[in-house]
Amino acid sequence: MTTEYIEVSLKAIEDTSGDAEAAHSMEDRLYHDFIEYVSTLEIPLAEKAKLILKTKQIPFERWCA
């Protein structure tokens, strides 16, 4: 994950802020992508990131209104 990717994502979220549901989904995607990136690093924090990503394996309906 590059700084440029983050900056482009932030700009896209800002540009979409008039549609709260879409902006929220984009924000969630950025958070997920960052946690996933951290989980690939060879540092103690990566183990915690891997644990947090397990929420995606918990079956429940996800929606925003």
N, C-alpha and C positions, 0 to 999 in steps of 0.2 A: 504494500500500500504506500503510495507516494503522497507527498504533501500536495502535489498538483491534483491528484484524485480527490483528496479531501476538500480542497478549495473549489474544485468544479462541482462537487456534490453540495457544498454549502451554498454556492451560487444558485444551483438548480432548486434547492429547497426554498431559498429566498424568493426566487422567481415564481415559485408555485404556492407561495404562502397565502394567496387568495383562495385556494382550495385546501382547506385545513386537513381534510382526510388524505389527500394525495401528499401533501407536505409531511404529514405525520408518518405515512408509509415510507416515504423517502428517508426521513430521519431515522426510523427504525432500521432500514436497510443499511444506512451508514454506520450506525452503532453495531449492528451485527457484523458487517464487513470488518470493522476495526477490531472487535473482539476475536473474530476468526483469525485475523492477521496476527494479533498478539499471541494467540494459541499456537502459532507455528514457530515462535521464537524459542530459543534454548535458554530460557530464563525462568525462575520460579513463578513469576506472574503468569506464565503461559499455562501452567496447570490449573490455575483459578479460572482463566479464560475458557479453557476446555470444559470445566465444570459448568460454567454459566451457559455455554452453548447447548448443554443437554436439555435446556428448557424447550428447545425446538423439537425434541423427541417426545415431549409430553403431549398426549392427544387431548386437545380441547379446541373448540371453535374460536378462532381469532378474527376479530372484526373491529372496525372503528366506525363510529357514527358521528 
